[in-house]
Every structure is written in structure tokens, then in C-alpha cells.
């Protein structure tokens, strides 16, 4: 029985070519895996069963959205195998945060030579996510991006500049958190890992094994901020007055109005109240030797 290499042909800016990926792998790795095209309605059950019979992990090659759906399916199945996330999307926030190589073939080899990390599992109103969820500007971008024909970093960038000035601040209230969240924000997220994707270090202090989520709010940047104060968001140790952050294990977030949300970059339903919770050490993740945790 071979390990399934699950891939979404649609995810990422250039689609997927499994033959080209397999050709770049060492022969002993090619002999262990079997590419499996996949997509909606996201029935992972037979693939999880195959991965378990092949003694895991479940290899998933795709963007943050595809990996999000795989993670939810594994949680529903009781996490019988670890999830091995291979970069294949536009942003690749989760794999960047775990320090997985950004080249798919190198990632496959490094993951199969790696180890298992038991990490925390956050939930938004009971629904699990792996990396980050949020509302405000970031969710508006996720919903707009979902309706674009093209993918990739430059489509994200064009959307940003198209929507940046028109998205307004909103009032928010959080209880039971460390730090001092502002009364108003342009964007707010809850991070289990430090990166959004595309090189943005939204929550540099996030640690998926510490039993806490990192909350982060952003101010709307002015034109001059984009040149100076936004740049540190692309640096691991960057500091900027645009960002406020702190920790939480559980909170209720209340908004002034119902607003769209995103989970791991996937658009989800609007709400004006949200409960964030965290289950410590509840998810099995396959990581490389370069992962800094565990």
C-alpha cells in the first residue's frame, strides 16, 4: 500500500503537474507514494484510510484552503495519521510557518525524513482550523480572492490596492485575553502559527505548542505607512506600530456588526459574535527537521 499524495489541481497560481513532481523525487520516494487528484466535495475518508494502511502520514499538496479541509477531515476521523502539508498554493502560510521547504519536491523528501509534531488545535465557533482565522480587511480579501479567475501573489496584491482605502475600521470587544486589544481595528486575526503566507509574519510570537493563540489587530496603513511601517510585517523580528498583539486560550469576540470571516484563508460565513477556543496538543502534524517546535 502506497501513501496517497493528495493534490487539488486548481489550487496555486499554475495548477498542479504530478508527473513533473514525481520526476524530481528520488526513486525510493517515488516508490512509496501515489498521486491522487482531489477537490470538492472534499471526501477525505478513503484517502485517510489508505494513509493509515500505509502507516501515514497523509501527504497533501495544495494551498492553505486544501490543507484546511484536510485538517478538518483528520480531526473528524480522530487524527489517525499525521498531516504532511506540501506547498502548492498562492500564499502557503501554514507550511512557511512550520519552516517546510517552499519547493514541493524538497518538501516531500524533507517531510518523509522528518518527525511528528503534536500541536494545538484552535476552533472558531467549534470549527477547527490549523493556522489562522480572522475578520476585517483580511477576510474581505479572502472573500474577494475566492471569486477571482486567477490565483497567485500578484492577484492578492492587486486586490489589496483595490480594497485598501475603501475598507473601514470597526469596533470590537474581547474578554479573557492577555494584552490590551484596541477598541477599533482594520483587521483582526487569531494565529496558531506566525505567518499569513506570501512572507507576511502576522504573529511572530505564535507557537503552536504553547497552549495559547496569538491575537493580532492591525491599523489601516496610510500611504506613507506602506513604505515604512508595513515593511516590518515581512520580517520575522519586525516591529511596527500598525500591529497590536497578545495571547489567549479562549475568548468571545463581539463586533459592532456582522462581518465576513476567513479560516486558513478560506472564506466563511459572516457573524458579529465569535468564540475562539484552543485544545492543547490535539492535532498530529508531520514536520521537517527544520521545524522549531517539538
ZATORZA-201739 format. One record per residue (C-alpha): residue in three letters; z, y negated, x negated; residue number from 1. Coordinates in nm, 4 decimals. Layout:
<nodes>
[node ALA,[Z,Y,X],NUM]
...
</nodes>
This chain:
<nodes>
[node UNK,[0.0000,0.0000,0.0000],1]
[node UNK,[-0.1060,-0.3391,-0.1401],2]
[node UNK,[0.0717,-0.6713,-0.0987],3]
[node UNK,[-0.1100,-0.8908,0.1546],4]
[node UNK,[-0.2310,-1.2253,0.0208],5]
[node UNK,[-0.2373,-1.4272,0.3434],6]
[node UNK,[-0.4620,-1.7344,0.3492],7]
[node UNK,[-0.5762,-1.9882,0.6046],8]
[node UNK,[-0.9483,-2.0564,0.5449],9]
[node UNK,[-0.9116,-2.4052,0.6996],10]
[node UNK,[-0.6180,-2.5385,0.5006],11]
[node UNK,[-0.6693,-2.7604,0.1992],12]
[node UNK,[-0.9473,-3.0083,0.1187],13]
[node UNK,[-1.2026,-2.7428,0.0130],14]
[node UNK,[-1.1159,-2.4367,0.2184],15]
[node UNK,[-1.0450,-2.1017,0.0523],16]
[node UNK,[-1.2551,-1.8655,-0.1598],17]
[node UNK,[-1.0531,-1.5449,-0.2039],18]
[node UNK,[-1.3204,-1.3829,-0.4230],19]
[node UNK,[-1.3001,-1.6699,-0.6728],20]
[node UNK,[-0.9205,-1.6486,-0.6739],21]
[node UNK,[-0.9214,-1.2721,-0.7287],22]
[node UNK,[-1.1699,-1.3075,-1.0145],23]
[node UNK,[-0.9241,-1.5320,-1.2011],24]
[node UNK,[-0.6394,-1.2803,-1.1789],25]
[node UNK,[-0.5584,-1.0127,-1.4371],26]
[node UNK,[-0.6808,-0.6654,-1.3364],27]
[node UNK,[-0.3269,-0.5319,-1.2915],28]
[node UNK,[-0.2519,-0.8137,-1.0457],29]
[node UNK,[-0.5781,-0.7650,-0.8530],30]
[node UNK,[-0.4854,-0.4010,-0.8065],31]
[node UNK,[-0.1580,-0.4986,-0.6386],32]
[node UNK,[-0.2823,-0.7443,-0.3748],33]
[node UNK,[-0.5233,-0.7610,-0.0813],34]
[node UNK,[-0.6554,-1.0941,0.0586],35]
[node UNK,[-0.6033,-1.1343,0.4344],36]
[node UNK,[-0.7634,-1.4302,0.6209],37]
[node UNK,[-0.5323,-1.5716,0.8831],38]
[node UNK,[-0.4784,-1.8550,1.1314],39]
[node UNK,[-0.3651,-1.9377,1.4856],40]
[node UNK,[-0.2043,-1.7833,1.6891],41]
[node UNK,[-0.0003,-1.7055,1.3741],42]
[node UNK,[0.0904,-1.3405,1.4402],43]
[node UNK,[0.2560,-1.2527,1.1101],44]
[node UNK,[0.4183,-0.9279,1.2290],45]
[node UNK,[0.1656,-0.6784,1.0844],46]
[node UNK,[0.1445,-0.8750,0.7586],47]
[node UNK,[0.5224,-0.8812,0.7187],48]
[node UNK,[0.5302,-0.5072,0.7856],49]
[node UNK,[0.2638,-0.4471,0.5194],50]
[node UNK,[0.4508,-0.6649,0.2670],51]
[node UNK,[0.7721,-0.4749,0.3342],52]
[node UNK,[0.5996,-0.1371,0.2902],53]
[node UNK,[0.4512,-0.2671,-0.0363],54]
[node UNK,[0.8024,-0.3804,-0.1388],55]
[node UNK,[0.7271,-0.7507,-0.0928],56]
[node UNK,[0.7035,-1.0436,-0.1312],57]
[node UNK,[0.4768,-1.1914,0.1384],58]
[node UNK,[0.2166,-1.3943,-0.0532],59]
[node UNK,[0.0978,-1.6956,0.1483],60]
[node UNK,[-0.1819,-1.9141,0.0100],61]
[node UNK,[-0.2154,-2.2359,0.2056],62]
[node UNK,[-0.0830,-2.5787,0.2829],63]
[node UNK,[0.2655,-2.6744,0.3905],64]
[node UNK,[0.1750,-2.6066,0.7550],65]
[node UNK,[0.0611,-2.2484,0.6937],66]
[node UNK,[0.3707,-2.1844,0.4809],67]
[node UNK,[0.5879,-2.3383,0.7547],68]
[node UNK,[0.4554,-2.0900,1.0121],69]
[node UNK,[0.5064,-1.8003,0.7700],70]
[node UNK,[0.8651,-1.9092,0.7110],71]
[node UNK,[0.9373,-1.9248,1.0857],72]
[node UNK,[0.7915,-1.5765,1.1324],73]
[node UNK,[1.0035,-1.4349,0.8498],74]
[node UNK,[1.3189,-1.5916,0.9967],75]
[node UNK,[1.2382,-1.4409,1.3365],76]
[node UNK,[1.1903,-1.0996,1.1709],77]
[node UNK,[1.5239,-1.1260,0.9887],78]
[node UNK,[1.3781,-1.2130,0.6448],79]
[node UNK,[1.2906,-0.8524,0.5452],80]
[node UNK,[1.0947,-0.9796,0.2420],81]
[node UNK,[1.0821,-1.2978,0.0391],82]
[node UNK,[0.8158,-1.5645,0.0952],83]
[node UNK,[0.5924,-1.6416,-0.2053],84]
[node UNK,[0.4187,-1.9772,-0.1455],85]
[node UNK,[0.0867,-2.0344,-0.3261],86]
[node UNK,[-0.0527,-2.3910,-0.3323],87]
[node UNK,[-0.3618,-2.4316,-0.1192],88]
[node UNK,[-0.3124,-2.7440,0.0892],89]
[node UNK,[-0.3576,-3.1175,0.0709],90]
[node UNK,[-0.0034,-3.2054,-0.0370],91]
[node UNK,[0.1729,-2.8817,-0.1392],92]
[node UNK,[0.5173,-3.0370,-0.1080],93]
[node UNK,[0.7176,-2.7143,-0.0978],94]
[node UNK,[0.5517,-2.5487,-0.3973],95]
[node UNK,[0.5744,-2.8691,-0.6003],96]
[node UNK,[0.9427,-2.8938,-0.5176],97]
[node UNK,[1.0007,-2.5356,-0.6324],98]
[node UNK,[0.8097,-2.6116,-0.9582],99]
[node UNK,[0.5442,-2.3498,-0.8840],100]
[node UNK,[0.2187,-2.3999,-1.0810],101]
[node UNK,[-0.0312,-2.6031,-0.8796],102]
[node UNK,[-0.3214,-2.3724,-0.9748],103]
[node UNK,[-0.3422,-2.0839,-0.7211],104]
[node UNK,[-0.4219,-1.8036,-0.9699],105]
[node UNK,[-0.1499,-1.9165,-1.2113],106]
[node UNK,[0.0909,-1.9397,-0.9174],107]
[node UNK,[0.0192,-1.5806,-0.8060],108]
[node UNK,[0.0865,-1.4420,-1.1530],109]
[node UNK,[0.3978,-1.6553,-1.2080],110]
[node UNK,[0.5419,-1.5626,-0.8680],111]
[node UNK,[0.4904,-1.1890,-0.9190],112]
[node UNK,[0.6609,-1.2229,-1.2583],113]
[node UNK,[0.9351,-1.4388,-1.1058],114]
[node UNK,[1.2510,-1.3765,-0.9076],115]
[node UNK,[1.4016,-1.4148,-0.5627],116]
[node UNK,[1.5959,-1.7271,-0.4642],117]
[node UNK,[1.8263,-1.7185,-0.1615],118]
[node UNK,[1.8090,-2.0745,-0.0324],119]
[node UNK,[1.9487,-2.2775,0.2546],120]
[node UNK,[1.7689,-2.2798,0.5894],121]
[node UNK,[1.7625,-2.6112,0.7820],122]
[node UNK,[1.6821,-2.6416,1.1518],123]
[node UNK,[1.5625,-2.9199,1.3782],124]
[node UNK,[1.6971,-2.8586,1.7305],125]
[node UNK,[1.7296,-2.4910,1.6386],126]
[node UNK,[1.3769,-2.4528,1.4957],127]
[node UNK,[1.3734,-2.3592,1.1250],128]
[node UNK,[1.1835,-2.5458,0.8549],129]
[node UNK,[1.1759,-2.4974,0.4790],130]
[node UNK,[1.1128,-2.8277,0.3073],131]
[node UNK,[1.1354,-3.1486,0.5091],132]
[node UNK,[1.1268,-3.2863,0.8633],133]
[node UNK,[1.1301,-3.6422,0.9862],134]
[node UNK,[1.0172,-3.9174,1.2176],135]
[node UNK,[0.8840,-4.2699,1.1967],136]
[node UNK,[0.5874,-4.3551,0.9773],137]
[node UNK,[0.5686,-4.0127,0.8107],138]
[node UNK,[0.5433,-3.8383,1.1492],139]
[node UNK,[0.2805,-4.0869,1.2707],140]
[node UNK,[0.0725,-3.9994,0.9634],141]
[node UNK,[0.1191,-3.6236,1.0239],142]
[node UNK,[0.0018,-3.6539,1.3855],143]
[node UNK,[-0.2995,-3.8674,1.2908],144]
[node UNK,[-0.3915,-3.6398,0.9982],145]
[node UNK,[-0.3885,-3.3380,1.2292],146]
[node UNK,[-0.6809,-3.4878,1.4226],147]
[node UNK,[-0.8978,-3.5672,1.1197],148]
[node UNK,[-1.2052,-3.3589,1.0381],149]
[node UNK,[-1.1459,-3.3780,0.6623],150]
[node UNK,[-0.8364,-3.2913,0.4585],151]
[node UNK,[-0.7151,-3.3898,0.1139],152]
[node UNK,[-0.5231,-3.6637,-0.0646],153]
[node UNK,[-0.7787,-3.9393,-0.0091],154]
[node UNK,[-0.7763,-3.8898,0.3672],155]
[node UNK,[-0.3982,-3.9249,0.3530],156]
[node UNK,[-0.4404,-4.2440,0.1510],157]
[node UNK,[-0.6927,-4.3944,0.3950],158]
[node UNK,[-0.4606,-4.3152,0.6859],159]
[node UNK,[-0.1706,-4.4788,0.5060],160]
[node UNK,[-0.3525,-4.8092,0.4602],161]
[node UNK,[-0.4917,-4.7959,0.8146],162]
[node UNK,[-0.1478,-4.7456,0.9734],163]
[node UNK,[0.0900,-4.9060,0.7232],164]
[node UNK,[0.1049,-5.2574,0.8738],165]
[node UNK,[0.0986,-5.1509,1.2393],166]
[node UNK,[0.3944,-4.9106,1.2316],167]
[node UNK,[0.7158,-5.0909,1.3275],168]
[node UNK,[1.0792,-5.0401,1.2340],169]
[node UNK,[1.3050,-4.8545,1.4766],170]
[node UNK,[1.6775,-4.8384,1.5431],171]
[node UNK,[1.8674,-4.5198,1.4566],172]
[node UNK,[2.2201,-4.3835,1.4517],173]
[node UNK,[2.3525,-4.0771,1.2640],174]
[node UNK,[2.7000,-3.9269,1.2673],175]
[node UNK,[2.8822,-3.6996,1.0241],176]
[node UNK,[2.6795,-3.7947,0.7164],177]
[node UNK,[2.7700,-3.8927,0.3612],178]
[node UNK,[2.6417,-4.2308,0.2534],179]
[node UNK,[2.5670,-4.5340,0.4688],180]
[node UNK,[2.2445,-4.4966,0.6691],181]
[node UNK,[2.0884,-4.8234,0.7844],182]
[node UNK,[2.0725,-4.9292,1.1492],183]
[node UNK,[1.6938,-4.9662,1.1258],184]
[node UNK,[1.4252,-4.7838,0.9293],185]
[node UNK,[1.0489,-4.7492,0.8950],186]
[node UNK,[1.0686,-4.3757,0.8249],187]
[node UNK,[1.3489,-4.1192,0.8095],188]
[node UNK,[1.3432,-3.7629,0.6789],189]
[node UNK,[1.5774,-3.4708,0.6166],190]
[node UNK,[1.4952,-3.2839,0.2977],191]
[node UNK,[1.5874,-2.9406,0.1690],192]
[node UNK,[1.3635,-2.9840,-0.1369],193]
[node UNK,[1.2785,-3.3019,-0.3284],194]
[node UNK,[0.9044,-3.3535,-0.2641],195]
[node UNK,[0.6850,-3.4516,0.0299],196]
[node UNK,[0.3720,-3.3453,-0.1547],197]
[node UNK,[0.0965,-3.5239,-0.3460],198]
[node UNK,[0.3523,-3.6128,-0.6125],199]
[node UNK,[0.5954,-3.8104,-0.3909],200]
[node UNK,[0.9607,-3.7483,-0.4849],201]
[node UNK,[1.1069,-3.8498,-0.1498],202]
[node UNK,[1.4511,-3.6911,-0.2074],203]
[node UNK,[1.5061,-3.6412,-0.5821],204]
[node UNK,[1.8648,-3.5220,-0.5303],205]
[node UNK,[1.7786,-3.2498,-0.2772],206]
[node UNK,[1.8955,-2.8999,-0.3748],207]
[node UNK,[1.8010,-2.6014,-0.1536],208]
[node UNK,[2.1108,-2.4071,-0.2619],209]
[node UNK,[2.3924,-2.6641,-0.2245],210]
[node UNK,[2.4656,-2.6185,0.1487],211]
[node UNK,[2.3508,-2.9715,0.2384],212]
[node UNK,[2.0408,-3.1612,0.3445],213]
[node UNK,[1.9424,-3.4927,0.1926],214]
[node UNK,[1.8767,-3.7704,0.4441],215]
[node UNK,[1.6368,-4.0428,0.3304],216]
[node UNK,[1.5301,-4.3645,0.5010],217]
[node UNK,[1.2509,-4.5950,0.3876],218]
[node UNK,[1.1922,-4.9638,0.4476],219]
[node UNK,[0.8389,-5.0704,0.5269],220]
[node UNK,[0.6866,-5.1891,0.1977],221]
[node UNK,[0.5271,-5.5310,0.1739],222]
[node UNK,[0.2042,-5.5766,-0.0221],223]
[node UNK,[0.3843,-5.6574,-0.3464],224]
[node UNK,[0.6149,-5.3569,-0.2934],225]
[node UNK,[0.3163,-5.1213,-0.3061],226]
[node UNK,[0.2563,-5.2349,-0.6640],227]
[node UNK,[0.6157,-5.2272,-0.7865],228]
[node UNK,[0.8803,-5.0782,-0.5546],229]
[node UNK,[0.6710,-4.7873,-0.4201],230]
[node UNK,[0.5692,-4.6577,-0.7635],231]
[node UNK,[0.9143,-4.5039,-0.8366],232]
[node UNK,[0.8622,-4.2718,-0.5380],233]
[node UNK,[0.6074,-4.0905,-0.7571],234]
[node UNK,[0.8592,-4.0493,-1.0410],235]
[node UNK,[1.1239,-3.7776,-1.0454],236]
[node UNK,[1.4039,-4.0123,-1.1526],237]
[node UNK,[1.2516,-4.3235,-0.9971],238]
[node UNK,[1.4802,-4.5757,-0.8282],239]
[node UNK,[1.3651,-4.8154,-0.5579],240]
[node UNK,[1.5302,-5.0492,-0.3104],241]
[node UNK,[1.2909,-4.9183,-0.0436],242]
[node UNK,[1.4899,-4.5936,-0.0219],243]
[node UNK,[1.8429,-4.5144,0.1002],244]
[node UNK,[1.9792,-4.1598,0.0914],245]
[node UNK,[2.2833,-3.9396,0.1359],246]
[node UNK,[2.3908,-3.5857,0.2292],247]
[node UNK,[2.4730,-3.3975,0.5468],248]
[node UNK,[2.5423,-3.0455,0.6691],249]
[node UNK,[2.4972,-3.1333,1.0358],250]
[node UNK,[2.4154,-3.4475,1.2299],251]
[node UNK,[2.2919,-3.5818,1.5606],252]
[node UNK,[2.0242,-3.8470,1.5150],253]
[node UNK,[1.9783,-4.0925,1.8015],254]
[node UNK,[1.6706,-4.3162,1.8217],255]
[node UNK,[1.6004,-4.6235,2.0323],256]
[node UNK,[1.3026,-4.4485,2.1945],257]
[node UNK,[1.1244,-4.1146,2.1993],258]
[node UNK,[0.9177,-4.0781,1.8810],259]
[node UNK,[0.6870,-3.8106,1.7297],260]
[node UNK,[0.8284,-3.5816,1.4588],261]
[node UNK,[0.6929,-3.3659,1.1776],262]
[node UNK,[0.8256,-3.0398,1.0323],263]
[node UNK,[0.6928,-2.9380,0.6897],264]
[node UNK,[0.4021,-3.1726,0.7557],265]
[node UNK,[0.3196,-3.0140,1.0934],266]
[node UNK,[0.3222,-3.2493,1.3967],267]
[node UNK,[0.5855,-3.1567,1.6574],268]
[node UNK,[0.6962,-3.2978,1.9919],269]
[node UNK,[0.8441,-3.6428,2.0359],270]
[node UNK,[1.2170,-3.6824,2.1022],271]
[node UNK,[1.4777,-3.9576,2.0993],272]
[node UNK,[1.7710,-3.7341,2.0024],273]
[node UNK,[1.7644,-3.4608,1.7387],274]
[node UNK,[2.0206,-3.2193,1.5991],275]
[node UNK,[1.9940,-3.1247,1.2308],276]
[node UNK,[2.1826,-2.8170,1.1110],277]
[node UNK,[2.1843,-2.6016,0.7991],278]
[node UNK,[2.2508,-2.2307,0.7381],279]
[node UNK,[2.3625,-2.1840,0.3760],280]
[node UNK,[2.1858,-1.9124,0.1749],281]
[node UNK,[1.9902,-1.7814,0.4760],282]
[node UNK,[1.6273,-1.7591,0.3525],283]
[node UNK,[1.4620,-1.5437,0.0857],284]
[node UNK,[1.2117,-1.7300,-0.1328],285]
[node UNK,[1.0132,-1.5873,-0.4237],286]
[node UNK,[1.0079,-1.8397,-0.7086],287]
[node UNK,[0.8834,-1.8616,-1.0654],288]
[node UNK,[1.0900,-1.8673,-1.3823],289]
[node UNK,[1.0402,-2.2456,-1.3828],290]
[node UNK,[1.2366,-2.2981,-1.0612],291]
[node UNK,[1.5529,-2.4944,-1.1500],292]
[node UNK,[1.7823,-2.3318,-0.8908],293]
[node UNK,[1.9474,-1.9950,-0.8592],294]
</nodes>
